[in-house]
């Protein structure tokens, strides 16, 4: 079966055509072995007024290069996905003026079926498609021999903040994980330290409400840097300020922080990672995610070294009487930026 997979983010959109073979898996193989990628492209989302224009361009290019027509597909969308009265998938992209109608897109592009799911639903489905070297173990935890059916969660900061919950469905030895999407990134920011409370006070002076996403995303990293710049004006680097003004501000702060350990940008990264750990711990507690916590998103892999320091696990485990339990939860950092695309491909092939 020829399938379409997509991953729509506020910054970039990945599209892929793959050949899915639903043949029974051999022993020691995994779902990813049923897929063969034929063609894929990465697009800057903001360059397109509408998603159907981007999709049309992608499919036409694939056709011109001789690839077979797509039969069905699945697209992960950075935003809530709703069902119409007829069961059709409808989605609005949170950080783009895009509206997607699955039925309309399928008819327009001659697909038998097109499914829309939340982007972090796609990320969660994609976890089983990852190779062993595509994650980094941050905390081993305590997983029973033979695995676990306990809940798991995935969280990831990028243009926004995504979260999802994986819940086991079926019998212990004959079941699978179902994924529950979340818009928890738009919940209120709950500071986990005195420094974070001061950050909240700083941001409240500029906006009426501060969400988790306002401090845990690309713009969140910039907000943290600006708070520190206001607090320590003598440490401001004018070269960095110029780079932030003339390009991707979050990327500029990240690169500066990684290259200069004692800089204001480095302190911004440390605070960002501490907030990341606090929110990941909050999510794990809320869902009793003793099966594991996965850190995904576009930022974490780029600042991987920051997550291997004591700061992250100390903040993750700092949950009062729940600290002993927090130490038993496996925590992994996802390195593959296409995990959401892999998850969308899995859904497209198996539904």
Secondary structure, 3 states (H helix, E strand, C coil): CEEEEEEECCCEEEEEEEEECCCCCCCCCCHHHHEEEEEEEEEEHHHCCCHHHHHHHHHHHHHHCCCCCCCEEEEEECCCEEECCCCCEEEECCCCCCEEEHHHHHHHCCCCEEEEEEHHHHHHHHHHHCCHHHEEEEECCCCCCCCCCCCEEEEEECCCEEEEEEEEEEECCEEEEEEEEECHHHCECCCCCHHHHHHHHHHHCCCCCCEHHHCCCHHHHHHHHHHHHHHCHHHCCHHHHHHHHHCCHHHHHHHHHHHCCCCHHHHHHHHHHHHHHHHHHHHHHHHCCCCEEEEEHHHHHHHHHHHCCHHHHHHHHCCHHHHHHHCCCCEEEECCCCHHHHHHHHHHHHC
